[in-house]
Structures are given as C-alpha cells and as structure tokens.
Amino acid sequence: MRCLVADGYKRILTIPAGDLVKQSAVERFLMKNRPHYVFFMDVKSGGIGANLTYPAEFIYNNLQAEINVMHFAHKAKVRKLLFVASSCVYPKDCRQPMKEDYVLSGSLEPTSEAFAIAKIAGMKMCQYYNHQYGADFISAIPATVYGPGDNFDLKTSHVIPALMRQFHEAKMNGRRNVTIWGSGRPRREFIHADDLAEAAMFIMQKPSVLPLINIGTGSDISISELTVLLKRITNFKGKILFDRSKPDGVFKKLLDITRLKSIGWTAKTGLETGLRDLYRWYVKQ
C-alpha cells in the first residue's frame, strides 16, 4: 500500500483477509470494483511452530482464498494478477540456488507441507487459467519476508519477528539467556517487505514476464548468525542457547534470482539496515 501510494496510484482497493475465504464476498468485491490489477498474498502463514500447529487451517484457508480470488479475477476480466507464493514450495532437498524449474521435482519439507501444497495449488491455478482462458496470472516466489507491519505473535510469527521480540523482552525483563529453536545451522534468505512490494509493482508494469519468478536478494545467512546480529541490534547482553530437540526445517533455501535480474530488478535493502529499521518500528509500537 505504501509503495502504491508513493508511486501515485489513486484507486487502491483492499478486501479484509477474512473475507477471502467467503466466495460471495470475493465475487461481490471483484465483480463490483473490476480492478485492473490484483496483488494476491495469502490468508494464513507463519513459521515452523504455526505450520506444525495449524496445518488444517493453513491448507483450507489458503486453498479457499485461491479458488475464490483467481476464479472471480478471471470473471471480472482483471488485466493482470500477481500471486505471491512461498519458497517452501521447493523440495526439501532442493538443489541450490533454487531455480523456478525445480518446483515439484521432489518431496516437500514436512514441517511446512500443508502451506506448501496450498501455494503450489495456487501456482497451478495461475498456470491453468493462463492456458485455458488466456489470463495473465503471474506467480512470484519470494524469500522470507520481514519488515514494518510484521507479525510478532510468538505462536505464529516467522523467525525474524519471533527472535526480535524474544531478545527485546529478555532485555527489558533482565533475563540472562534466550533459547532458540533448533541447531542454528540452517540458512535462510530474507527480503524486506518494501523491496518485495517494489519488485511486485515492477513485475506488474512489465508487458511480458515469465509466469513464474523468484523474488529474492541472492544471499542467505545462518540462523545462528542471524541471532548474533539481532542480539546486537536489540542490545541484549545475555547468552543465546539452542534447543536441538526442536526441528530445524529445511537446511538451506536460497533462491536463484537470474530471471528477476534479467528483467532489470535487484533488491536495495541490506539485511542489517532492514533489521534496524524493523526494530525501530517495533519499539515504537
């Protein structure tokens, strides 16, 4: 929303996430407003803990929303739709960096399987509506997103907001240590929300883009290195402990961004700069 407003767009419409699972609400919204462009994210997402706890909600809500939004976007003759998937659609033991062609080339990571299956179904819907109806539906696979407006609920959040909140609260409460899930060895790629938004807008404005495209930074960091960085940013003085009884998830997830670079876009926000920006936002909240 911030990026669209800053770029001068005037007629920006939104629908509550909860309404996306209601067919009548989505039909009414799209058929009445008939937008030219649709940015479609998801209804329910989260980290390993949330994926393990709410797999039924993750697959049901996201599948229902995809069915509703894509079908009625087609009926409303939307010019272009961008569906934002997730890097968990790639196989558990995927070759690195992960090229778009590697989707469905192997078994999924069990800790995020329900969400991944929903996202893969959405990507396939884009493909089939393009093939049968000549739609212009694009699927984008982003790295793990973080930034202002993030979800800091420890039960459902992704790794960056979860760690940031843990370190901040430990500092404020004078705790001596923070315990992190897993070994700290897995590596992850992160992209700032503003970069993802700008990339999405850039792709929308291109007259022809491949129907599936990764959106990332081209670099990753281990969870252990990330915790050290967040410890420094939050000024937590205690120790970091790792609970190896908890799952790590996929060991490495680095996107191949060759297609993205080929159309002329690269991410601007360095990880430390983005994390400091997010921490300032979080403290103000």
C-alpha positions as CSV (number, residue, x, y, z in Angstrom):
1,M,0.0,0.0,0.0
2,R,2.8,2.4,0.9
3,C,4.6,1.8,-2.3
4,L,1.5,2.1,-4.5
5,V,0.6,5.4,-2.8
6,A,4.1,6.7,-3.1
7,D,4.1,5.8,-6.9
8,G,1.0,7.9,-7.4
9,Y,-1.8,5.3,-7.7
10,K,-5.1,6.7,-6.6
11,R,-7.7,3.9,-6.7
12,I,-6.3,1.3,-4.4
13,L,-8.9,-1.2,-3.1
14,T,-8.5,-3.8,-0.3
15,I,-10.6,-6.6,1.0
16,P,-10.2,-8.0,4.5
17,A,-8.2,-11.2,4.6
18,G,-11.0,-12.9,6.5
19,D,-13.4,-12.3,3.6
20,L,-11.1,-14.1,1.1
21,V,-12.4,-17.5,2.2
22,K,-16.0,-16.4,1.5
23,Q,-17.0,-16.9,-2.1
24,S,-19.9,-14.4,-2.1
25,A,-17.7,-11.7,-0.6
26,V,-14.9,-12.2,-3.1
27,E,-17.4,-12.4,-6.0
28,R,-19.2,-9.2,-4.9
29,F,-15.9,-7.3,-4.4
30,L,-14.3,-8.2,-7.7
31,M,-17.4,-8.0,-9.9
32,K,-18.4,-4.7,-8.4
33,N,-15.0,-3.0,-8.5
34,R,-13.5,-4.7,-11.5
35,P,-9.9,-3.8,-10.7
36,H,-7.3,-3.8,-13.5
37,Y,-4.6,-5.3,-11.3
38,V,-4.7,-7.7,-8.3
39,F,-1.9,-8.4,-5.8
40,F,-2.8,-11.6,-4.0
41,M,-0.8,-12.7,-0.9
42,D,-2.3,-15.2,1.5
43,V,-4.8,-15.6,4.3
44,K,-2.7,-17.5,6.8
45,S,1.0,-18.1,7.1
46,G,3.7,-18.4,9.8
47,G,6.9,-20.1,11.0
48,I,7.6,-23.7,11.8
49,G,5.6,-23.7,15.0
50,A,2.5,-22.3,13.4
51,N,2.8,-24.7,10.4
52,L,3.0,-27.7,12.8
53,T,0.1,-26.5,15.0
54,Y,-2.4,-25.3,12.3
55,P,-1.8,-27.4,9.1
56,A,-5.6,-27.8,8.5
57,E,-6.2,-24.0,8.7
58,F,-3.2,-23.3,6.5
59,I,-4.3,-25.6,3.7
60,Y,-8.1,-24.9,3.9
61,N,-7.9,-21.1,4.2
62,N,-5.3,-20.6,1.6
63,L,-6.9,-23.0,-0.9
64,Q,-10.3,-21.5,-0.4
65,A,-9.0,-18.0,-0.9
66,E,-7.1,-19.0,-4.1
67,I,-10.1,-20.6,-5.6
68,N,-12.3,-17.6,-4.9
69,V,-9.8,-14.8,-5.9
70,M,-8.5,-16.4,-9.1
71,H,-11.8,-17.6,-10.5
72,F,-13.5,-14.2,-9.9
73,A,-10.5,-12.3,-11.1
74,H,-10.9,-14.2,-14.3
75,K,-14.7,-13.4,-14.4
76,A,-14.1,-9.7,-13.7
77,K,-11.6,-9.6,-16.6
78,V,-8.7,-8.5,-14.5
79,R,-5.8,-7.4,-16.7
80,K,-3.0,-9.0,-14.5
81,L,-2.9,-10.8,-11.2
82,L,0.3,-11.4,-9.2
83,F,0.0,-14.4,-6.8
84,V,2.7,-14.4,-4.1
85,A,3.7,-18.0,-3.2
86,S,6.4,-19.1,-0.8
87,S,9.9,-20.6,-1.0
88,C,8.5,-23.7,0.9
89,V,7.1,-24.8,-2.5
90,Y,10.6,-26.1,-3.4
91,P,11.6,-29.6,-2.4
92,K,13.1,-30.3,1.0
93,D,16.4,-31.4,-0.6
94,C,16.3,-28.9,-3.5
95,R,19.5,-28.1,-5.4
96,Q,20.8,-24.7,-4.6
97,P,20.2,-22.0,-5.5
98,M,16.6,-22.9,-6.2
99,K,15.6,-22.3,-9.8
100,E,11.9,-21.9,-10.8
101,D,12.1,-25.1,-12.8
102,Y,12.8,-27.2,-9.6
103,V,9.2,-26.8,-8.2
104,L,7.6,-30.3,-7.9
105,S,10.9,-32.0,-8.5
106,G,11.0,-33.7,-5.1
107,S,9.3,-34.3,-1.7
108,L,8.3,-31.3,0.4
109,E,9.6,-30.4,3.9
110,P,7.1,-32.0,6.3
111,T,7.1,-29.0,8.7
112,S,5.6,-26.7,6.1
113,E,3.9,-29.2,3.8
114,A,0.3,-28.1,4.2
115,F,1.1,-24.4,3.4
116,A,3.4,-25.5,0.5
117,I,0.7,-27.7,-1.1
118,A,-1.8,-24.8,-0.9
119,K,0.7,-22.5,-2.5
120,I,1.6,-25.0,-5.2
121,A,-2.1,-25.4,-6.0
122,G,-2.4,-21.6,-6.4
123,M,0.6,-21.5,-8.8
124,K,-1.0,-24.3,-10.8
125,M,-4.3,-22.4,-10.9
126,C,-2.4,-19.4,-12.4
127,Q,-0.9,-21.8,-15.0
128,Y,-4.2,-23.4,-15.9
129,Y,-6.2,-20.1,-16.2
130,N,-3.5,-18.7,-18.4
131,H,-3.6,-21.8,-20.6
132,Q,-7.4,-22.2,-20.9
133,Y,-8.6,-18.6,-20.7
134,G,-5.6,-16.6,-21.8
135,A,-5.3,-14.9,-18.4
136,D,-2.2,-13.0,-17.3
137,F,-1.7,-14.5,-13.9
138,I,1.9,-14.5,-12.6
139,S,3.2,-16.5,-9.6
140,A,6.1,-15.0,-7.6
141,I,8.1,-17.0,-5.1
142,P,9.7,-14.6,-2.5
143,A,12.3,-15.2,0.1
144,T,11.1,-15.0,3.7
145,V,9.7,-11.5,4.1
146,Y,10.2,-9.2,7.1
147,G,9.6,-5.5,7.8
148,P,7.3,-2.9,9.4
149,G,3.8,-4.4,10.0
150,D,5.2,-7.8,10.7
151,N,3.5,-10.4,12.9
152,F,5.2,-10.6,16.3
153,D,2.9,-13.2,17.9
154,L,5.4,-15.9,19.2
155,K,3.0,-18.7,18.3
156,T,2.5,-17.8,14.7
157,S,5.3,-15.5,13.6
158,H,8.3,-16.1,11.3
159,V,11.8,-16.3,12.6
160,I,12.9,-12.6,12.4
161,P,10.0,-11.1,14.4
162,A,10.0,-14.0,16.8
163,L,13.7,-13.6,17.6
164,M,13.4,-9.9,17.7
165,R,10.6,-10.0,20.2
166,Q,12.4,-12.6,22.3
167,F,15.6,-10.6,22.5
168,H,13.7,-7.3,23.2
169,E,11.6,-8.8,26.0
170,A,14.6,-10.6,27.5
171,K,16.5,-7.3,27.6
172,M,13.5,-5.4,29.1
173,N,13.0,-8.2,31.8
174,G,16.7,-8.6,32.7
175,R,16.8,-12.3,31.6
176,R,20.2,-13.9,31.2
177,N,19.5,-16.0,28.1
178,V,17.3,-16.6,25.1
179,T,16.5,-20.1,23.8
180,I,16.3,-20.6,20.1
181,W,14.5,-23.5,18.3
182,G,16.9,-25.9,16.5
183,S,20.6,-26.1,16.0
184,G,21.1,-22.6,14.4
185,R,22.8,-24.2,11.4
186,P,20.0,-23.8,8.7
187,R,20.5,-21.0,6.3
188,R,17.7,-18.6,5.2
189,E,17.3,-15.8,2.7
190,F,15.3,-12.7,3.7
191,I,13.8,-9.8,1.8
192,H,12.5,-6.6,3.2
193,A,8.8,-6.0,2.7
194,D,9.4,-2.7,0.8
195,D,11.7,-4.5,-1.6
196,L,9.1,-7.2,-2.2
197,A,6.4,-4.6,-2.8
198,E,8.6,-2.7,-5.3
199,A,9.5,-5.9,-7.1
200,A,5.8,-6.9,-7.3
201,M,5.0,-3.5,-8.8
202,F,7.9,-3.7,-11.2
203,I,6.7,-7.1,-12.4
204,M,3.2,-5.8,-12.8
205,Q,4.3,-3.0,-15.0
206,K,6.3,-5.2,-17.3
207,P,4.4,-6.1,-20.5
208,S,5.6,-9.7,-20.6
209,V,7.1,-11.6,-17.7
210,L,7.6,-15.3,-17.3
211,P,4.6,-16.8,-15.4
212,L,6.8,-18.0,-12.5
213,I,9.6,-15.8,-11.0
214,N,11.6,-15.9,-7.8
215,I,12.0,-12.6,-5.8
216,G,15.0,-12.6,-3.5
217,T,18.3,-11.0,-2.7
218,G,20.7,-13.7,-3.8
219,S,22.3,-14.1,-0.4
220,D,21.5,-16.0,2.8
221,I,22.5,-16.2,6.4
222,S,22.6,-19.0,9.0
223,I,20.0,-18.8,11.9
224,S,23.0,-18.7,14.3
225,E,24.5,-15.7,12.5
226,L,21.0,-14.0,12.4
227,T,20.6,-14.4,16.2
228,V,24.0,-12.8,16.8
229,L,23.0,-9.9,14.5
230,L,19.6,-9.4,16.3
231,K,21.3,-9.7,19.7
232,R,23.5,-6.8,18.7
233,I,20.7,-4.7,17.2
234,T,18.4,-5.2,20.2
235,N,21.3,-4.6,22.6
236,F,20.6,-7.9,24.5
237,K,23.6,-8.7,26.8
238,G,22.7,-12.3,27.8
239,K,23.5,-15.7,26.2
240,I,22.0,-17.5,23.2
241,L,21.0,-21.1,23.8
242,F,19.9,-23.6,21.1
243,D,17.2,-26.2,21.7
244,R,18.3,-29.0,19.4
245,S,15.2,-31.1,20.3
246,K,13.2,-28.7,18.1
247,P,13.0,-29.0,14.3
248,D,15.3,-27.1,12.0
249,G,13.2,-27.3,8.9
250,V,14.9,-27.2,5.5
251,F,18.7,-26.8,5.8
252,K,19.1,-24.3,3.1
253,K,16.7,-22.1,1.0
254,L,18.5,-19.8,-1.4
255,L,16.5,-18.6,-4.5
256,D,18.1,-18.3,-7.9
257,I,17.3,-14.7,-9.0
258,T,18.5,-14.9,-12.6
259,R,15.1,-14.3,-14.1
260,L,14.5,-11.4,-11.8
261,K,17.8,-9.8,-12.7
262,S,17.1,-10.4,-16.4
263,I,14.1,-8.1,-16.3
264,G,16.2,-5.4,-14.5
265,W,15.3,-5.6,-10.8
266,T,17.5,-6.1,-7.7
267,A,16.8,-5.7,-4.0
268,K,18.0,-2.5,-2.4
269,T,17.8,-3.1,1.4
270,G,20.7,-4.8,3.1
271,L,19.7,-7.2,5.9
272,E,21.3,-5.3,8.8
273,T,19.8,-2.0,7.6
274,G,16.4,-3.6,7.2
275,L,16.5,-5.3,10.7
276,R,17.4,-2.0,12.3
277,D,14.5,-0.3,10.5
278,L,12.2,-3.1,11.7
279,Y,13.4,-2.8,15.3
280,R,12.8,0.9,15.4
281,W,9.3,0.3,14.1
282,Y,8.7,-2.5,16.7
283,V,9.9,-0.4,19.7
284,K,7.5,2.4,18.6
285,Q,4.6,0.0,18.6
